[in-house]
């Protein structure tokens, strides 16, 4: 038998003179150790299968993503060459059969921007706008998008951009975190200079942003945050407005109160 150090042996069946033993009843396996709950009878036959599971995962919030064509919300993961390809290429292992398993976790960010008003499509001082973002970890954020904390870019933002040029820098004077399209960035503002400290914050993706992209200071306007690991909310619990009323007339949810108090929202 060839000694294998780069994988594991898996038990497919065990029999003794009384018949086939039952896993987790007559025996159990801990890593590569076999433990019998009752001593087997007579001769024992153990059938083994050699496995070398290779786990491929798509990354997490710290993964660096690039978007070569600038498509909003898209990310291309550069994972380099495959890890130990010889372990699952039978021609390199004297036709030794290997078991390869890939666990893929799709990576995407959901971004929805909502503009609302008491009078439907009306655009006036009662307009309220917010962004709903669900990041790659499933965390949900809602940020108000007030008009007086928003502006647009006057130049493209690319992979090497370190400062952002905007139309009205004074609207971002107190910004620490900004929302550019659907990417959250950490910035430092000094006068009219907006320096990028880090990109793809809060599980969003880094990608290119064209001239004219909307930028909003979201530092102090987080209306809601839900962590699926600890928060279990019904549809009613997640509702912003009171039943039968508009967002501006609602008084029982923190989200409605915050969004109302942030003032006129941006126009989409």
Beta strands, then each sheet from edge to edge (+ up, - down):
strand 1: 8-16
strand 2: 19-20
strand 3: 27-30
strand 4: 33-36
strand 5: 45-51
strand 6: 65-66
strand 7: 76-77
strand 8: 110-116
strand 9: 128-134
strand 10: 140-144
strand 11: 150-152
strand 12: 163-164
strand 13: 177-180
strand 14: 183-190
strand 15: 193-201
strand 16: 214-217
strand 17: 222-226
sheet 1: 2+ 1- 5+
sheet 2: 3+ 4-
sheet 3: 6+ 7-
sheet 4: 8+ 9- 10+ 17-
sheet 5: 11+ 16- 13+ 14- 15+ 12-
end
